[in-house]
Structure formats: structure tokens, C-alpha cells
């Protein structure tokens, strides 16, 4: 019987990323570190209580959400400030919404697995009925029937939680919480785990405000003078070294990557979100700046086809790269970039956030006078050829924009790229400025 071939969808233009985020290191003194920890712990306790209160309220309508946030913000303002309270309540609402979406995704996954097993159990052992094959032997069929009961029980519990609006959110990540139950397997001592747990639960984030001085009233960075200030909560005002309950770090602060864009937004009083975080493994403090760049419309597909593009095809263990002219012909010599993924952990295989290899970048530069330039591009990783083929339709039919690389903590602002389901995806040369 011939199998139906997968249809190749028409190419389309994906929207550019809606936000940008960059990171720099804070070389703080011992006194600065103590102040940051004190503020982070105080606000972390407030954030934990607010998140618990939001989760206890369950599912709310839009009007009820606004009323709940107003009440919780009023209660938090007395212990912090209005702007700290606004960020905390927004983070709590976002965490609840994300957990609710995760429950819905889990329900869909469990229901799909239940239907699959039920469909195969309906066919006798060793028999194929149409495209559905029964299980190979009675032993496998029996084990799958037990598995089906377990999946149905899990599905019933998830549906009950969705119906009641009960979600589970862990500040500090559930992975780190579970590591406490088996410190030997995690390779941590009790003191090391406690240090990581407390660092993950610090809260030092403030949303920006357009029209305010330097784009943020709570966390401020001055691009010309290079200082960074924190508005202290009322209970920690004794730690201030500047007027109006502010504390200025003793170290100079500069953004080496895309610092000009952050400086432009700060000097024009445009909203910039800042977040201070601590890495207990490296014993380093970091400052992240995030903002929303001006929206720009996506150019039509016909306009992109008038310029050369860098076509990249993901294969098992390597990338096939070529510069394609507007007429569809390959210009120059194609390039093969090794991409070994076998044996790597999932975090290393997840290459969606990585910048392009230097070999591809050099190959793009050698494309001639109208050579395409390259900024950032996504790659769907895989552990095997079969898994990659199964994911190809999802990966290319609805491509996602690059996000913040976990290795460096910076964001390469890419432009929309051209994707095509079932085949190599291409990057519009006229859209991708060099970064």
C-alpha cells in the first residue's frame, strides 16, 4: 500500500521578534552584594505570598483579574512601593496563566495517548486493521492495558484541576525543588542546594515606564555616567546611600552588546525593564535589560524574492548551506557544516537559541557583491533522523523567532525570515543586518 506523501506548504514571512533582551555582568563589592541580597529576599517573600494568594483564587474573569490585582497591589505597596508591587502582581498573574496553559497542554497530551492505546487495543493481537496494528503479543497488550488505566487516572486528575482552576507553581523551579529529595544524584551538598534555592527565589525585577526618567523609576541605569541605582523598599531605607531611599552600586555598569540601543531608550525616557540576578555556581551578579522595539510591518514575499538568500537545510549530523539567487539557482559552492548532536544532553542539543556557526557566516559573506548577511537564526535540534522527520512539519510550518541565548544571556535581534514547510528554510538577505 502506498503511503500518502506529506504536502509542502507555501512559503510565508514570519513576524520579527517582539522584544529584545541583553545582559551584562555586575562586578559588585561585598557591601553591594549584601544590599542586593537583602532587597531580593524581602521582595522574594512578598512575591511568594502574592503568588500563593493568586493561585488560591483559581480561575478569574478579566474583570475579576483586574480587581484581584488591584487589591493585592494595594496590600504590597505598604511593604515595598507601588512600582515594585505592580511588577510582583504582574509576575504572579503571568505565572498562573502559564501554569494553566501547561495543564491544558498536559490534558491534550494525555488524551492523545489514551486515544492511541484505545485504538490499538480495539484490534486483535498480531492483526492489522487498515492503518492500525494490534500489539505484537498478549504480554505487550496486557502491559498497555495497565498503562491505559494509569493514563486515564492522570487525565481525570488533570481535568479536575482544570475545572477547579487549581495550578501548581514553584518559585525557584520544580527541578531544583526535586533535587532536594536526592542530593547525591544531583551532585550537591545541603549547603550548595540551599544557596541555589535562595538565589533562585530572589526577586529584583522592575518594569519600565515610558516618560519616566531613564525609562524606569525603580531600577535606573545612566548610560553616560555608567551608574546603576535601586529604589529600596521602605523597610530597607536605612541601607540607602543616595537621597530618596536609593542605593547606587559602587561598580561602573556598561552593556557591551547592543549597549547603544539600551542607551538610546534610557536617554529618551523610553520604557526599559531591568532585572538583577545572581549565579551561585559562578558567584556572579548579572543585570538584564529588556525592551520592546518599535513594530515594523513585514515586507511582502515578492519583495524578499528579489534578493539572494542563505538557504539552510537541517540534516542528521550536519547542515547543508548554500546561497540561492532570486532565480532559484545556487551561486558559489555549497557548504556542509558538521552538527554533531548524538550523546549530548538535551540542553546542549536545544540549538534554537544559538547564533549561526562561523563557517556559515563566512560562507554568507563570500556570496558576491549582493551577498546575504546573517544575524541570528533558529535551528530545530533532534536526536535522530526519525525524530527530526516527525518534527519537520511542525518546525517549518510555524517557525518561531529566536529568543535569548542561554549561554551568553544576550539576544541577537533578528529580522523576519522565510520558512517553508517540509523543505529548507531561507533567510532574506535584504532583511538581516550584521550584528
N, C-alpha and C positions, 0 to 999 in steps of 0.2 A: 504494500500500500504506500503510495507516495504521500509524503508529508507536506502540509501546506507551508509555503515559504512566508517568512515574515516580510511585511511590506515596509519599504523605505519611505519615511515621512519626508515631506517637503522641508527644505531648509528655512530657518527663520532667524530673526535677530533677537538676542536676549537683552534684557534691560541692564544698564550699568549698575554697579553696587550702590546701595542706598546710603552707605556710611563708610567712614574711614576711622582707623584706629592705629596709633603709633605708641611706642614705648621707649622709655629711657631709664637709665639707672640713677638712683639717688644715693650718692656717697655721703650718707648722713653720719653725724657724730653720735657718740653714746647718749648724750642728752636728747638729741633729735629722735633717736630710736625709742627712748623711753616715753617721750611725749606722743609719738605716733602709736605706740602700743597702748598707752592709756586711753587715747581717743578712740582707737579701733575697738578696744574691749568694751568701752562704755557704749558706743554706738552699736556694737555687735549684740550686746544684751538687749538693747531696745529693738533691734531688728528681729531677734529671735522671739521676743514676746509679741511683737506685731504680727509676725508670720504665723505664730500659733493661734492668735486671735482670728486672723483671716481664714485659716484652714478650718477653724471651729464653726465659722459662719456658713460654710458649704457654698453651694451654687447660688449666685445672686444675679438679678437682672441688672441692666445698665443703670437704672435709677438707684437701685439698692447698692450697687457698687460705689456710686458717687457718694451716697450718704454714708456708707461704711468708711470710706477712705477719709471723708471729712471729719468724722468722729475720731478715728484713730490718729489722724494727723494732729488734731487739737490736743489729744492726750500726750502725744510725743513731743509737741512743741515746748511744753514746760520743762522737759528734761534735756532738750537739745536746742533746736532752733526751728523756725518754720521751714527753712530750706533743707536742713537735714531730715526733718520729718517728712517732707514731700518726697525726697528720694527713697526713704525707707518704705513708705507706704506703696510707692510705685513698684519697688522691687518685690515686695510681698505679693502684690496683685499679679505681677508677671510670673512669679514662681508658681502661684496657684494655677494660673492659666496654662502654663507649660505642663504641670503635673496632670491637669485634666486632659490635655491633648495626648499625653503619654498613655493615660488609661484608655482613651478611645482607640489609640493605635494598638494597644495590647489586646483589647477586645476584638478588633478586626483580625489580628494575627491568630488569636486562639480560635475564632470562628472559622477561619480558613483552614486551619489544621484539623478541626473537628470534621468539617465537610469532606476533606480529603480522605481521612481514615474511614468515615462512614461510607464513602463512595466505593472504596476498595473492599471493605467488609461485605458490601452487598453482592460482590462477585465471589464465586466459589474458589477454593484454594486451587492454584495452578491453572486457572481458566482465565482467558482474556475475553472481555465483552466490549467490543468496539475499541475505544482507546483506553479503557480502564482495565487494568490487570489485577487479578486477585493476588493475595500474598502467596509466596512460594511454597510454604509448608504450614501445617497446623500449628507448629510451635510459634512461628512468627505471627500467625493470625491471632493466637491467644495473647501474646505479649502486646500486640497492637490494640486488642480489645481492652486490656487493662490500661494501656496508655490513653485510650479514648475516655475512659471513666475519669482519669485524673485531669484530662484537659477540660472535660465538661464541668468538673467541680471548680477548677480555676476560673473558667468562663462565668460560672454562676456568681462566684465571689466578686469578680471584676464588674459584672453588671450591677450587682447590689451596691458596690461602691460608687459607680457612676450615677445610679439612681438617687443615692443619698448625698452626692457631692462630696464624699469623703476622699481626700487625696493624701498622699504621703510625700513630704518634702523634708530633706535633711540638709541643714546648713552645715557646710563642711564636707559635703559629698558622702553618699552612702558607701562608696568604695572604701573610703578611709574609715568610716564607722565600722564596717565589717572587718577591716584589718585588725581592729582591737581584739576581736574574738580569737585571732590566730596570729599572734605577733611573730612567732617563729617562721611561719610560712611567708609572712610579709617581710621578713628580714629586718625587723625593727625592735628596739627595746621599748620599755614602757615610757621612758623619758622622751625618746625620739618621737614616738607616736603622739604623746601629749603635746609636744612642741608643734608638730604638724597640724594637729587638730585645732589648737588655739589659733595658729596663724591663719588657717583656712576660714575661721569664723570671725576674723576681724572685719570691720566694716568702715571703709574710708573712701566713700564714693559720693560725689555731688553732681547733680545735673546742672548744665549750663543754662543761662538766661540771656536772650538777646536784648541788647540795650543796657545791660549792666556793665560796670567797669571790668574790663578784661574778659568779659563773657561769662564770669562766674563769681558770685558773691561769697561763696563758701570756701572753695579752693581756687587760689589765684596763682597764675604764673605770669611774670613780666618778661617778655621776650628780649627787651633791650638791656635791662639790668640783671636778668638771669636769676631772680629770686622766686621762691615759692612759699606762699603763705597758707595757713589753715585757720579757719574761723572755729575757735574752740567752743564746745558746749558750755552752758552756764555753770555747770558743776565743776568744770575743769578750767575756769577762767584764771585761776591762780597760776597756771603754767604759762600764761601769755608773756611774750617778750616785746610785743608791739601794742599800740593802742587798739581799743575796741575789741578786746579779747581775741587777739590774733597772735599766732605763733609763726615766725619766719625761720625756715631752715637755714642752718649755717653754711650749707654747701651750695655752690652755683648749679643751676639746672638749665640744661640745653637739650633740645631734641636734634640729634644728628640726622635722623631720617625724616624727611618732609617737615623739618622744623620751620621752613618758610611758610608753609600753609597754616600751621598752628599759630605762628606769629601773626600772620595776616588776620586771622579770625580774632585773635586776642586784641590786637590793636584797633580793630574796627568794632569792638564790643559785640561780636557775634558769639552765639552760644557754643561753649566747649565743655564737654563733660570730662572730669578728671577722676582718676581712681588710683589710690596708693595701695600697693600690695607688698607682701613680704614672702620671700622664698626661704624657708628654714633650712633646706638642704645646702644651698649656696651661701646662706646668711647674707642675703642682699635685699635691698628695698628697691621697688620699681614704681615709676609713675607712668600711667597710661592716659593719653588724651584721645578723645573720640568726638567726632562731629559729623554732621550731615552735609555733604557738599551740595551745591546748587543742582537742582534737577535739570537735565537736558534731554530733549526728545531723541529717540532712536532714529537714525537715518534709515531711509528705505533700503531694501535689499538690493535693488538695482544699482544704487549708488556704490554700495560696497563691492559689487562685482566688477567695477571698472578699475580696481586696483589689485596688485598682486597680494596674495595671502600666503601665510605659512600653514600648510596642512600637516596635521599630526595624527597618525593612526596608532592606537594602543594595541599592542600585541603581547603575546606571552613572553615576558623577559626582555622586551626591547620596544622602543618607539621608532616608527618609521616617519621620517621628516622630509618634506620637500617643499620648495617654493613653487606655487602654482600661479601661472599667468592668468589674466582675465579670460583668455580664450580656452582655458582648461588644460593647457599643456604644461608639463613640468619644465621649469627653467633650471639649468645647472644640474649638478649631480645630487641625487637623493642621499640622505644621511640616515644611518642606523645608530641610535643611542641606546646602549645597554641599560636595562632597568631590572636588575635582579631583585625579586621580592620573596623568593622561596626561603623559608626559615626565619623570616623577620617577624617581630611582634606586630600586633595589629596597629599600634601607634606609629610604627615605622612604615608599615605598608600604606597607611592612610595618607596618600600624597596629594589630597585635594587642595591643601593649603600651601604647597611648596612652590617656590619660584622655578622657572624653567632651567634645565641644565645649561651650563656654559657652552657645551657643544652646539645645542640648538640655537642659542643666542648668536654664536659666531656664524652658524650656517645662515641665519636670517640676515646678518649683516652682509654676507657675501652674495646676496641676491641681485646685485646690479644697482644701477642708479636709482631705480624705483623699488629698492628692496624693502620688504616689510620690516617694521620694527616691533619689538616684543617687550611687554611689560610684565604681565602675570597671566597664568592660565591654569585651569583646573585639570586634574588627571584622576580618572576613576581607577583605583587600585584593585587588584584581585589576587587571590591565592592560587588560582588555577585557570586554565583556559576555559573549562566548562563554566565555572562561576562567572568569568568575565563575559562569556557569550550570553548567559542568562540575564546579566545586568545591563547588557548593551542597550536594549530598548529603553529602559528607564533612564540610563545615564545620559543618552544623547537626545531623547525626545523632549526632556525637560531639563536642560542643563542649568546648573547653579553657578552663581557668581563666586569668585574666590573670596575667602574670608581671611581672618587673621592667622598668619603662620604661627604655630605653637612654638617653633624652635626659636624664633627671634622676637616674637611678640609684636611685629610690625605688620602693616597692611600695605600691600602694593596696590595702589588704586588702578584697577584695570578698566578697560572700556568694554562695551558690549562685544560679544564675539558671535560668530556664525556657527551654528550647530546643525548637524543633520543626523537623524536617527538611523542607526544601522550602518553607518559608514564613518570615514574620518571626519573630524571636525576641523574647521578652518578659522583662522583669526584674521579679521580685517586689517590689512596693513595701514590703511589711512586712519584707523581709529586708535592705534596703540602707540602713544608717545613713549619715548625712552624714559625710564625712571632712574 
